Amino acid sequence: MKEKIINVEGMSCAHCKQAVEESVGQLIGVNEVVASPDDNQVRVVFEDPASIDNIENAIFDAGYEVIS
């Protein structure tokens, strides 16, 4: 299993947290996802077939921008 902290722009409330967690959480291979609007970060624990690209795309699809 891998763990990644992803910096995200635009999360500011509980709804943002829920939207990101639901979008990323539905990916096959994602075991845990915790979004923190206070820190503008998303912590993801995942394994194959999930990938960083898939996770970042799911965050984007939820309406938020990944910061490199």
Phi, psi and omega in degrees: 000150179240153175231138182219136171258125182244128177277132186230140178257137172106351177281128183220359185205178180296326178295319177300313179304311181296317181299316180292314181298320179292317182295312181286322184296339180277354179288137177292129180103347177275120182265329181205140175217128178229115178263139179234099178300328181297323182261352186055044180226153174233125176258127184233131171250125187210168175215173178302141014267004178293149179220164177302318180300315179298318181294314179296323176295322178295322177296315178299316180297333177282351175106017184234155184257131175279133179258125181285000000 
